[in-house]
Amino acid sequence: MAANRDLDAAIAVTRFGLGARPGEIAEAKADPRGWLHSQVIARGADQPTLNGAALPGMRERFDGFKTYQVAVRNAGADMDARKAAAQSLNAGNVDEMLARFQLASTTPAGFRERWTLFWANHFTVAAKAPQVAIATGPFEREAIRPHVFGRFETLLGAASRHPGMLLYLDQAQSAGPDSQAGRNRKLGLNENLAREIMELHTVGADAGYTQADVTEFARALTGWSMGGLNAGADQGAYIYRAVMHEPGPRQIMGRRYGDGQEEQGAKVLADLANHPATAAHIARKLAIHFVADEPPPPLTARLEKAFRDSRGDLAMVAEALIAAPEAWDPAQAKLKTPYEFLVSGYRAAAAAPSVGPREVAQPLTLLGQRPFGAPQPNGWSDLTADWAAPDAIVKRLGWARAFSARYAPMDPPVEVADAALGAQLSTATHTAVSRAESRDEAFALLLMSPEFQRR
């Protein structure tokens, strides 16, 4: 039993969590599952801060964007002035990135943060333009983190209504052709939000819906908008614009919805959140993220049942994942993404970024995972093959060497390796670390070992 508990403790911290800080595996050893259970809390995820200070919300970031627009307009053809305006706007985005990474590197609740990062990726909002870039951090802090252990319907509603998502998927200006705004201002219907909610966020592409269902859902969502730069108290907030709503009843995936203005879209969203296909879609994504690219069918069945039986209570789904025996298979089937790899490196070194924003942003970009920069609405890939190309591994080695030169712990290398991997530390890696010529080399070898790269 002791040997199993040693291994379970390592799995709890490195697979469910974000990698071990010194002493963390030993702390989890007394009750690995209980250690994870204690991180499931009703108030949701922890909020990132920068030097102990709260980060600005959506309204404040919009104020910064307004200042940026004025500065660009006043700069005219002066490229230096334009560059300075862009740098000022980007400073807020840098703060968001650093605060998020520092939280991941230092949190004692690694499972809670990993669970949160899964949902932030599921509801991707990426920095495709300056006006969206300023919303990426507030979106995650306001729409995702408070709801990760609540009901999925609540999380879905918060994500779908947040200005970050409305901007990212071009929903804010979507108007029904027969709405007042559509007739008078020549605004058109945009189907992006409706399509991604159905395909990515809820039932999934294989649920049997049609293009007509997407169009009708998009019509139901018309009017879901946001307060712009001159909206006063509503600036940067979700608002409903009745003049943009397409009148009339809708039929979507076999269900009929009466003409209900704002509530029409809300009712469709609620039905999608509680659809059986959504339970199956979410269960498989969670199993892929935490366990294997081809997850064991019994695991996905357990998660699907927990989702369905609890009507999307995400705390109950998290508990089902922790309890599932398939999730504790010793085989390390998942390769860490670049973000996970860097975070786990800092955690193994008991460190956090200290030099500046480039310390994190540059290597993440080099390794193919630019902060808040997912290339598509489906977020970053969770599949090992997408991160395992030979050149990507070479780039990881380059980062590991540079990082070790700065952050290699002063403790004996074998003790560092044991604290980072516990019972997952292989004989081969133990030997290589013990024979290394320097602490820097030993730590780099640890970071590039197969058992550290995987989880």
GUSEZA-660183 format. One line per 2 residues: number of its first residue (from 1); their letters; for each residue x, y, z of C-alpha. Coordinates in steps of 0.001 Angstrom, whole numbers, plus 500000, padded with zeros to 6 digits. Example, Ala and Ser with C-alpha at 12.3 -4.5 7.8 and 13.67 -1.06 7.14 Angstrom:
BEGIN
1 = AS = 512300:495500:507800 | 513670:498940:507140;
end
This chain:
BEGIN
1 = MA = 500000:500000:500000 | 502856:502393:500796;
3 = AN = 504346:501918:497317 | 500952:502545:495718;
5 = RD = 500457:505652:497829 | 503894:506929:496777;
7 = LD = 502945:506524:493125 | 499459:507941:493612;
9 = AA = 500936:511002:495295 | 503207:511605:492304;
11 = IA = 500289:511150:489898 | 498066:513498:491901;
13 = VT = 500625:516284:491757 | 502007:515831:488244;
15 = RF = 498989:514586:486243 | 496059:516222:487984;
17 = GL = 498177:519199:488988 | 500806:521316:487251;
19 = GA = 503958:519669:488529 | 505512:519380:491968;
21 = RP = 507047:522118:494025 | 509490:520895:496705;
23 = GE = 507632:518986:499408 | 504347:518808:497492;
25 = IA = 504460:515091:496674 | 505319:514333:500287;
27 = EA = 502367:516477:501369 | 499978:514633:499043;
29 = KA = 501207:511193:500104 | 499039:510946:503231;
31 = DP = 495875:510995:501126 | 496422:511680:497403;
33 = RG = 492720:511677:496495 | 491802:513729:499538;
35 = WL = 494523:516213:498602 | 492784:516689:495259;
37 = HS = 489264:516745:496727 | 490249:519616:499014;
39 = QV = 490962:521782:495972 | 487371:521589:494671;
41 = IA = 485761:524646:496225 | 482443:526388:495623;
43 = RG = 483906:529853:495083 | 485753:528698:491977;
45 = AD = 489325:529253:490936 | 491926:531553:492424;
47 = QP = 492327:534957:490803 | 495755:535979:489479;
49 = TL = 497224:539157:490923 | 500356:541097:490090;
51 = NG = 502537:541924:493103 | 499465:541428:495268;
53 = AA = 497334:543922:493334 | 494107:543050:491532;
55 = LP = 494160:543358:487759 | 491839:545825:485976;
57 = GM = 488436:544667:484805 | 486857:544931:481395;
59 = RE = 485692:548533:481824 | 489143:549699:482914;
61 = RF = 490802:547882:480006 | 488352:549582:477651;
63 = DG = 489401:552945:479073 | 492952:552028:478115;
65 = FK = 491836:551074:474643 | 490082:554442:474256;
67 = TY = 493319:556196:475244 | 495172:554064:472706;
69 = QV = 492782:555026:469911 | 493157:558731:470691;
71 = AV = 496959:558394:470800 | 497042:556614:467426;
73 = RN = 494763:559214:465890 | 496924:562042:467214;
75 = AG = 500122:560309:466111 | 499147:560448:462446;
77 = AD = 502098:559243:460401 | 504536:559370:463345;
79 = MD = 505478:555692:463608 | 507391:556158:466849;
81 = AR = 504320:557665:468507 | 502166:554853:467158;
83 = KA = 504603:552290:468521 | 504610:553965:471935;
85 = AA = 500784:553884:472001 | 500772:550194:471145;
87 = QS = 503365:549431:473831 | 501267:551265:476419;
89 = LN = 498192:549248:475489 | 500159:546013:475457;
91 = AG = 501501:546612:478963 | 498147:545517:480379;
93 = NV = 498260:542317:478338 | 501767:541616:479628;
95 = DE = 500553:542057:483195 | 497769:539546:482569;
97 = ML = 500211:537009:481166 | 502697:537371:483997;
99 = AR = 500064:537251:486736 | 498504:534111:485278;
101 = FQ = 501882:532386:484922 | 503033:533381:488397;
103 = LA = 499843:531936:489877 | 500364:528657:488027;
105 = ST = 504003:528510:489119 | 503342:529052:492815;
107 = TP = 499829:527858:493654 | 499504:525088:496253;
109 = AG = 496307:524023:494432 | 497672:522729:491151;
111 = FR = 494597:520663:490323 | 492305:523643:490763;
113 = ER = 494446:525696:488393 | 494746:522908:485800;
115 = WT = 490968:522420:485897 | 490579:526162:485320;
117 = LF = 493019:526218:482429 | 491047:523404:480786;
119 = WA = 487882:525523:480858 | 489708:528662:479718;
121 = NH = 490928:526698:476703 | 487493:525155:476119;
123 = FT = 486026:528678:475916 | 488923:530177:473995;
125 = VA = 489155:533932:473527 | 492390:534780:471717;
127 = AK = 494138:538087:471045 | 493367:538347:467328;
129 = AP = 493155:542175:467396 | 493956:544924:469947;
131 = QV = 490307:545328:470963 | 490074:541591:471680;
133 = AI = 493550:541363:473228 | 492555:543696:476054;
135 = AT = 489616:541381:476821 | 491454:538055:477087;
137 = GP = 492537:538448:480716 | 489290:539990:481995;
139 = FE = 487330:537288:480166 | 489155:534506:481966;
141 = RE = 489011:536258:485344 | 485365:537358:485116;
143 = AI = 483624:534671:483051 | 485628:531498:483692;
145 = RP = 487371:531435:487063 | 484352:532156:489312;
147 = HV = 482293:529339:487752 | 484625:526371:487209;
149 = FG = 483049:524351:490020 | 479507:525576:489498;
151 = RF = 476940:524413:486983 | 478043:524168:483386;
153 = ET = 474960:526107:482327 | 476118:529042:484448;
155 = LL = 479663:528871:483079 | 478369:528661:479514;
157 = GA = 476110:531664:480027 | 478868:533754:481582;
159 = AS = 481309:532901:478788 | 478792:533456:475994;
161 = RH = 477681:536877:477273 | 481080:538271:478206;
163 = PG = 482287:541106:475956 | 485500:539160:475368;
165 = ML = 483597:536365:473641 | 481199:538782:471933;
167 = LY = 484175:540635:470438 | 486201:537550:469596;
169 = LD = 483368:535897:467672 | 481932:539101:466167;
171 = QA = 478604:538842:467967 | 478317:542417:469247;
173 = QS = 477145:543781:465869 | 475036:540793:464797;
175 = AG = 471529:541943:463847 | 468554:540087:462466;
177 = PD = 467627:541123:458910 | 464071:541915:460017;
179 = SQ = 465100:543712:463207 | 464837:547468:463473;
181 = AG = 468618:547842:463294 | 468888:545366:460433;
183 = RN = 466346:547271:458341 | 467590:550760:459142;
185 = RK = 471349:550361:459406 | 472022:547506:457007;
187 = LG = 473596:545382:459744 | 473808:541661:459037;
189 = LN = 473506:538377:460876 | 476748:536845:462165;
191 = EN = 476691:533121:462926 | 480130:532747:464545;
193 = LA = 479023:532644:468179 | 476097:530332:467512;
195 = RE = 478280:527953:465497 | 481083:527761:468058;
197 = IM = 478697:527329:470982 | 477182:524313:469262;
199 = EL = 480301:522824:467699 | 482885:523528:470400;
201 = HT = 481261:524561:473670 | 478233:522261:473985;
203 = VG = 476865:519375:471889 | 479818:518940:469513;
205 = AD = 480082:518603:465761 | 478666:515068:465730;
207 = AG = 475424:515888:467538 | 473318:515879:464375;
209 = YT = 472409:519562:464165 | 472088:521237:460766;
211 = QA = 473149:524518:459218 | 469549:525650:459617;
213 = DV = 469859:525025:463371 | 472982:527219:463492;
215 = TE = 471262:530007:461588 | 468188:529891:463785;
217 = FA = 470323:529929:466915 | 472241:532920:465557;
219 = RA = 468906:534690:465057 | 467921:533849:468634;
221 = LT = 471170:535417:469884 | 470736:538694:468021;
223 = GW = 470655:541587:470447 | 473284:540023:472719;
225 = SM = 475804:542832:472584 | 478039:545063:474674;
227 = GG = 478496:548666:475677 | 481097:550344:473498;
229 = LN = 483696:552989:474257 | 481122:555735:474743;
231 = AG = 478493:553756:476648 | 479094:555300:480057;
233 = AD = 478294:552867:482876 | 477686:550109:480321;
235 = QG = 481128:550425:478743 | 482737:547010:478476;
237 = AY = 479641:545253:479841 | 477121:542871:478340;
239 = IY = 473940:544620:477232 | 470891:543517:475298;
241 = RA = 469901:545603:472281 | 466263:544890:471451;
243 = VM = 466502:546825:468179 | 468932:544164:466860;
245 = HE = 466894:541095:467786 | 465331:539105:464963;
247 = PG = 461621:538768:465775 | 459682:535523:465549;
249 = PR = 459746:531969:466906 | 462644:529590:466300;
251 = QI = 463061:525827:465905 | 466460:524452:466862;
253 = MG = 467438:520786:467109 | 463775:519772:467136;
255 = RR = 462694:522191:469863 | 460470:525207:469347;
257 = YG = 461144:528550:471024 | 458557:531305:471118;
259 = DG = 459336:534912:470305 | 461041:535939:473536;
261 = QE = 463578:538678:472862 | 466666:538214:475070;
263 = EQ = 465254:535144:476797 | 464887:533309:473500;
265 = GA = 468651:532918:473188 | 468979:532158:476896;
267 = KV = 466494:529285:476644 | 468348:527768:473703;
269 = LA = 471609:528079:475610 | 470132:526344:478652;
271 = DL = 468846:523452:476539 | 472218:523044:474844;
273 = AN = 473992:523076:478208 | 471819:520206:479448;
275 = HP = 471678:518213:476209 | 472913:514589:476471;
277 = AT = 475344:515221:473629 | 476965:517983:475683;
279 = AA = 477593:515566:478551 | 479299:513171:476133;
281 = HI = 481317:515918:474434 | 482592:517433:477688;
283 = AR = 483349:514029:479219 | 485545:513007:476308;
285 = KL = 487417:516317:476262 | 488141:516078:479992;
287 = AI = 489316:512475:479668 | 491618:513396:476783;
289 = HF = 493062:516348:478675 | 493746:514543:481932;
291 = VA = 494453:510950:480937 | 495082:509931:477323;
293 = DE = 494572:510955:473715 | 492424:507830:473341;
295 = PP = 490857:507687:476798 | 489488:504474:478297;
297 = PP = 485757:504193:477480 | 484874:503424:481131;
299 = LT = 486419:506761:482146 | 484457:508799:479624;
301 = AR = 481317:506891:480660 | 481890:507778:484333;
303 = LE = 482403:511454:483550 | 479427:511571:481209;
305 = KA = 477192:509978:483838 | 478387:512412:486518;
307 = FR = 477692:515362:484223 | 474270:514082:483211;
309 = DS = 473119:512948:486662 | 474158:516215:488311;
311 = RG = 472794:518396:485489 | 476240:519716:484772;
313 = DL = 477499:520290:488314 | 481202:520689:487525;
315 = AM = 482255:520033:491118 | 480593:516608:490855;
317 = VA = 482320:515989:487516 | 485672:516891:489081;
319 = EA = 484970:514513:491962 | 484124:511764:489455;
321 = LI = 487432:512322:487684 | 489352:512080:490951;
323 = AA = 487508:508890:491915 | 487925:507170:488528;
325 = PE = 490476:504328:488746 | 491364:504807:485068;
327 = AW = 492696:508280:485850 | 495339:506749:488131;
329 = DP = 496935:504443:485562 | 500727:504707:486117;
331 = AQ = 501368:504979:482365 | 502203:508579:481457;
333 = AK = 500223:508946:478238 | 500185:512741:477925;
335 = LK = 503006:515012:476743 | 503024:518368:478480;
337 = TP = 502141:521370:476345 | 504772:524125:476280;
339 = YE = 502842:526089:478905 | 502623:523041:481184;
341 = FL = 506299:522268:480622 | 507467:525761:481556;
343 = VS = 505156:525966:484561 | 506323:522594:485860;
345 = GY = 509940:523690:485395 | 509420:526751:487567;
347 = RA = 507563:524663:490123 | 510394:522120:490299;
349 = AA = 512811:524999:490860 | 510529:526587:493508;
351 = AA = 510680:529731:491396 | 508524:532237:489532;
353 = PS = 509438:534547:486635 | 511641:537344:487913;
355 = VG = 513516:538857:484974 | 510593:540293:483011;
357 = PR = 507797:539452:480594 | 510119:538155:477911;
359 = EV = 511228:535419:480289 | 507868:533710:479685;
361 = AQ = 506427:535181:476488 | 509443:534556:474278;
363 = PL = 509970:530858:475073 | 506242:530119:474925;
365 = TL = 506042:531763:471519 | 509155:529930:470345;
367 = LG = 507654:526620:471498 | 504411:527328:469644;
369 = QR = 502050:528428:472422 | 502022:532229:472408;
371 = PF = 500207:533576:475503 | 496500:534171:474791;
373 = GA = 497278:533357:471154 | 495407:530169:470233;
375 = PQ = 495107:530202:466422 | 491488:529007:466287;
377 = PN = 488354:529096:468508 | 488912:525420:469387;
379 = GW = 491898:526468:471500 | 495248:524773:471952;
381 = SD = 495508:521119:471036 | 495430:518525:473811;
383 = LT = 496936:515800:471594 | 500488:514596:472164;
385 = AD = 501368:514365:468467 | 500776:518092:468012;
387 = WA = 503550:518965:470487 | 506035:516130:469860;
389 = AP = 507747:517127:466601 | 511553:516641:466732;
391 = DA = 512276:520361:466286 | 509889:521170:469148;
393 = IV = 511793:518813:471454 | 515089:520437:470439;
395 = KR = 513628:523838:471348 | 512557:522474:474726;
397 = LG = 516126:521344:475314 | 517421:524818:474539;
399 = WA = 514990:526345:477032 | 515828:523736:479681;
401 = RA = 519533:524552:479460 | 518998:528306:479665;
403 = FS = 516485:527966:482482 | 518738:525632:484465;
405 = AR = 521652:528053:484186 | 519534:530640:486005;
407 = YA = 517265:528605:488280 | 518905:525259:489094;
409 = PM = 518230:524605:492814 | 521131:524507:495226;
411 = DP = 519934:521268:496836 | 521614:517992:495844;
413 = PV = 520392:517131:492300 | 519078:513684:493228;
415 = EV = 516966:515219:496010 | 515613:517785:493534;
417 = AD = 514705:515015:491099 | 513004:512978:493786;
419 = AA = 510992:515996:494971 | 509893:516756:491397;
421 = LG = 508893:513234:490344 | 508626:511056:493437;
423 = AQ = 507874:507419:492577 | 507798:508305:488860;
425 = LS = 511539:508955:488843 | 513134:506220:486707;
427 = TA = 516417:504478:487444 | 517882:505850:484206;
429 = TH = 517060:509455:485075 | 518217:508990:488669;
431 = TA = 521553:507726:487389 | 521945:510488:484788;
433 = VS = 521174:513209:487314 | 523536:511755:489896;
435 = RA = 526396:511580:487376 | 525945:515074:485946;
437 = ES = 528993:517332:486111 | 527120:520333:487516;
439 = RD = 523851:521316:489143 | 522862:523121:485955;
441 = EA = 523421:520044:483834 | 521639:517796:486335;
443 = FA = 518559:520025:486426 | 518436:520273:482622;
445 = LL = 518634:516484:482403 | 515757:516223:484850;
447 = LM = 513605:518677:482889 | 514211:516795:479633;
449 = SP = 513703:513323:481089 | 510792:511323:479608;
451 = EF = 508976:511177:482948 | 509207:514949:483446;
453 = QR = 508084:515714:479891 | 505037:513509:480359;
455 = R = 502312:513346:482934;
end
